[in-house]
Amino acid sequence: EVQLVQSGAEAKKPGESLKISCKGSGYNFMNYWIAWVRQMPGKGLEWMGVIHPDDSDIRYSPPFQGQVTISADKYIRTAYLQLSSLEASDSGMYYCARLQTIRGYYSMDIWGQGTTVTVSS
Amino acid sequence: DIQMTQSPSSLSASVGDRVTITCRASQRIWNFLNWYQQKPGKAPSLLIYAASSLQSGVPSRFSGSGSGTDFTLTISSLQPEDFATYYCQQTYTTLMYTFGQGTKLEIK
């Protein structure tokens, strides 16, 4: 089965850091871009950035550039999203997703289950 | 940046109804447009890619159309499991894909 499995829920204090993982299985992990998406409570989906695990080519969405760090370890088939200097406004759900490409069209066909982040003093 | 605007933001309908959701791009995106469904507490799932291509495993009551700046998602006959929030997404700008704000489909 093709799947992405994310690390578990996190509860942090303001100023702390965290790193969310996203492990792929059932497909050639190195061949597909992995995207990260944020969903704040009760809100819509926000594109954060993408990474290609084979060469770690990374593209950040401008609102998230400098605010988060995306990385990957192709040997253990895992992508990461690191958040630093956490604030309460970072609380929300974070998803990873695989980008498939069909006839040159990209779409997010496999999603992780999401990781809930709660930042509170 | 390309802005994606969905209408309506929310919609009430009954089982068996035909429903249409609209997505408009702030500039031409040809047919680089996807649709996703998200149920409460769950990750989104892909319904339609390339504006009108049905993702494998998605029921045929879902269809997409449009090109350029205006797109629609149609559900031909609503089923109970279709009550969810729907998002469009443009994939025209290289690896910088933005979503619409979502349309919440509720039971009337």
Chai-1 contact restraints between the chains, C-beta under 6 A:
chainA,res_idxA,chainB,res_idxB,connection_type,confidence,min_distance_angstrom,max_distance_angstrom,comment,restraint_id
A,G44,B,Q101,contact,1.0,0.0,6.0,A-B,restraint_1
A,G44,B,G102,contact,1.0,0.0,6.0,A-B,restraint_2
A,L45,B,Y87,contact,1.0,0.0,6.0,A-B,restraint_3
A,L45,B,F99,contact,1.0,0.0,6.0,A-B,restraint_4
A,W47,B,Y97,contact,1.0,0.0,6.0,A-B,restraint_5
A,W47,B,T98,contact,1.0,0.0,6.0,A-B,restraint_6
A,V50,B,L95,contact,1.0,0.0,6.0,A-B,restraint_7
A,R59,B,L95,contact,1.0,0.0,6.0,A-B,restraint_8
A,Y95,B,A43,contact,1.0,0.0,6.0,A-B,restraint_9
A,Y105,B,Y49,contact,1.0,0.0,6.0,A-B,restraint_10
A,Y105,B,A50,contact,1.0,0.0,6.0,A-B,restraint_11
A,Y106,B,T91,contact,1.0,0.0,6.0,A-B,restraint_12
A,S107,B,N34,contact,1.0,0.0,6.0,A-B,restraint_13
A,S107,B,L46,contact,1.0,0.0,6.0,A-B,restraint_14
A,S107,B,Y49,contact,1.0,0.0,6.0,A-B,restraint_15
A,D109,B,L46,contact,1.0,0.0,6.0,A-B,restraint_16
A,W111,B,A43,contact,1.0,0.0,6.0,A-B,restraint_17
A,G114,B,A43,contact,1.0,0.0,6.0,A-B,restraint_18
